[in-house]
């Protein structure tokens, strides 16, 4: 599976102009604050629309200005792991996990849910609400929710930046597992050089909206 990207987005201070292929594994996107990293990942997710260009996965077009195609976020088969987990506070862990399938209108599948819960070691958390979880536990649930959407691509926008050193050490092996076991592209935004060195199979660096040598 390969994610192919070639698009331009006009921003107030510069244009984001990117073209790259992200193969299976982790493609790390680094760069200083304001370089365009989150804009890039939001365009991939369908949360904003590029001015021109295309985004596709193995020939499946997600966005094309030429063909006038712009799939909605829920139609893109993309799992998004946010910096702050963004779990629904009024729902339990198991309900938050099931949202990953509900948004994609996928049928209930208890065996898949059980497999993901076991994989992430969150069996004891299922009846809790987000306020009862540590930062690392919240991110494991967020990873599970993304996986249960059966994505063709996973986007992770600085998923460890809000965690302390111990919690980062707890979560990093799960991203290594995703990298090594899933045959899909994972676009991972980070400003942490150690994270990038440990996780990335491909590394791209953004500077004022342009990809430069890392």
Secondary structure, 3 states (H helix, E strand, C coil): CCEEEEEEEECCCCEEEEEEEECCEEEEEECCCCCCHHHHHHHHHCCCCCCEEEEEECCEEEEECCCCEECCHHHCCEEEECCCCCCCCCCEHHHHHHHHHHCCCCCCCHHHHHHHHHHHCCHHHCCCEHHHCCHHHHHHHHHHHHHHCCCCEEEEECCCCCCCHHHHHHHHHHHHHHHHHCCCEEEEECCCHHHHHHHCCEEEEEECCEEECC
